[in-house]
Amino acid sequence: MYLDQPFMAQAASAVYKPEPTTTDIEEMMFNQMMSHSMSQMEERMAEIKENLEKTNEDNA
């Protein structure tokens, strides 16, 4: 292997170049998913609360 050849030098440096790891990507996707499901859950909680209040008024 001759490192003075531009292509080979490029290939060799590419091996040692850190790239985003799968754990970084998984973490990003997980955080996105969690924030999405949290907002869905908050919406659902608000719905349930409204329904409860309505039911309480109907029963009063």
Distance bins in CASP14 RR format, pairs under 12 A and 6 or more apart:
PFRMAT RR
TARGET T0000
AUTHOR 0000-0000-0000
RMODE 2
METHOD distances of the structure
MODEL  1
1 7 0 0 0 0 0 1 0 0 0 0 0
1 8 1 0 1 0 0 0 0 0 0 0 0
1 9 0 0 0 0 1 0 0 0 0 0 0
1 11 0 0 0 0 1 0 0 0 0 0 0
1 12 1 0 0 1 0 0 0 0 0 0 0
1 15 0 0 0 0 0 1 0 0 0 0 0
2 8 1 0 1 0 0 0 0 0 0 0 0
2 9 0 0 0 0 1 0 0 0 0 0 0
2 11 0 0 0 0 0 1 0 0 0 0 0
2 12 0 0 0 0 0 1 0 0 0 0 0
3 9 1 0 1 0 0 0 0 0 0 0 0
3 10 0 0 0 0 1 0 0 0 0 0 0
3 11 0 0 0 0 1 0 0 0 0 0 0
3 12 1 0 0 1 0 0 0 0 0 0 0
3 13 0 0 0 0 1 0 0 0 0 0 0
4 10 0 0 0 0 0 1 0 0 0 0 0
4 12 0 0 0 0 0 1 0 0 0 0 0
5 11 0 0 0 0 1 0 0 0 0 0 0
5 12 0 0 0 0 0 1 0 0 0 0 0
6 12 0 0 0 0 0 1 0 0 0 0 0
6 13 0 0 0 0 0 1 0 0 0 0 0
7 13 0 0 0 0 0 1 0 0 0 0 0
7 14 0 0 0 0 0 1 0 0 0 0 0
8 14 0 0 0 0 0 1 0 0 0 0 0
8 15 0 0 0 0 0 1 0 0 0 0 0
9 15 0 0 0 0 0 1 0 0 0 0 0
9 16 0 0 0 0 0 1 0 0 0 0 0
10 16 0 0 0 0 0 1 0 0 0 0 0
10 17 0 0 0 0 0 1 0 0 0 0 0
11 17 0 0 0 0 0 1 0 0 0 0 0
18 24 0 0 0 0 0 1 0 0 0 0 0
19 25 0 0 0 0 0 1 0 0 0 0 0
20 26 0 0 0 0 0 1 0 0 0 0 0
20 27 0 0 0 0 0 1 0 0 0 0 0
20 28 0 0 0 0 1 0 0 0 0 0 0
20 29 0 0 0 0 0 1 0 0 0 0 0
21 27 0 0 0 0 1 0 0 0 0 0 0
21 28 0 0 0 0 0 1 0 0 0 0 0
22 28 0 0 0 0 0 1 0 0 0 0 0
22 29 0 0 0 0 0 1 0 0 0 0 0
22 30 0 0 0 0 0 1 0 0 0 0 0
23 29 0 0 0 0 0 1 0 0 0 0 0
23 30 0 0 0 0 1 0 0 0 0 0 0
24 30 0 0 0 0 0 1 0 0 0 0 0
24 31 0 0 0 0 0 1 0 0 0 0 0
25 31 0 0 0 0 0 1 0 0 0 0 0
25 32 0 0 0 0 0 1 0 0 0 0 0
26 32 0 0 0 0 0 1 0 0 0 0 0
26 33 0 0 0 0 0 1 0 0 0 0 0
27 33 0 0 0 0 0 1 0 0 0 0 0
27 34 0 0 0 0 0 1 0 0 0 0 0
28 34 0 0 0 0 0 1 0 0 0 0 0
28 35 0 0 0 0 0 1 0 0 0 0 0
29 35 0 0 0 0 0 1 0 0 0 0 0
29 36 0 0 0 0 0 1 0 0 0 0 0
30 36 0 0 0 0 0 1 0 0 0 0 0
30 37 0 0 0 0 0 1 0 0 0 0 0
31 37 0 0 0 0 0 1 0 0 0 0 0
31 38 0 0 0 0 0 1 0 0 0 0 0
32 38 0 0 0 0 0 1 0 0 0 0 0
32 39 0 0 0 0 0 1 0 0 0 0 0
33 39 0 0 0 0 0 1 0 0 0 0 0
33 40 0 0 0 0 0 1 0 0 0 0 0
34 40 0 0 0 0 0 1 0 0 0 0 0
34 41 0 0 0 0 0 1 0 0 0 0 0
35 41 0 0 0 0 0 1 0 0 0 0 0
35 42 0 0 0 0 0 1 0 0 0 0 0
36 42 0 0 0 0 0 1 0 0 0 0 0
36 43 0 0 0 0 0 1 0 0 0 0 0
37 43 0 0 0 0 0 1 0 0 0 0 0
37 44 0 0 0 0 0 1 0 0 0 0 0
38 44 0 0 0 0 0 1 0 0 0 0 0
38 45 0 0 0 0 0 1 0 0 0 0 0
39 45 0 0 0 0 0 1 0 0 0 0 0
39 46 0 0 0 0 0 1 0 0 0 0 0
40 46 0 0 0 0 0 1 0 0 0 0 0
40 47 0 0 0 0 0 1 0 0 0 0 0
41 47 0 0 0 0 0 1 0 0 0 0 0
41 48 0 0 0 0 0 1 0 0 0 0 0
42 48 0 0 0 0 0 1 0 0 0 0 0
42 49 0 0 0 0 0 1 0 0 0 0 0
43 49 0 0 0 0 0 1 0 0 0 0 0
43 50 0 0 0 0 0 1 0 0 0 0 0
44 50 0 0 0 0 0 1 0 0 0 0 0
44 51 0 0 0 0 0 1 0 0 0 0 0
45 51 0 0 0 0 0 1 0 0 0 0 0
45 52 0 0 0 0 0 1 0 0 0 0 0
46 52 0 0 0 0 0 1 0 0 0 0 0
46 53 0 0 0 0 0 1 0 0 0 0 0
47 53 0 0 0 0 0 1 0 0 0 0 0
47 54 0 0 0 0 0 1 0 0 0 0 0
48 54 0 0 0 0 0 1 0 0 0 0 0
48 55 0 0 0 0 0 1 0 0 0 0 0
49 55 0 0 0 0 0 1 0 0 0 0 0
49 56 0 0 0 0 0 1 0 0 0 0 0
50 56 0 0 0 0 0 1 0 0 0 0 0
50 57 0 0 0 0 0 1 0 0 0 0 0
51 57 0 0 0 0 0 1 0 0 0 0 0
51 58 0 0 0 0 0 1 0 0 0 0 0
52 58 0 0 0 0 0 1 0 0 0 0 0
52 59 0 0 0 0 0 1 0 0 0 0 0
53 59 0 0 0 0 0 1 0 0 0 0 0
53 60 0 0 0 0 0 1 0 0 0 0 0
54 60 0 0 0 0 0 1 0 0 0 0 0
END
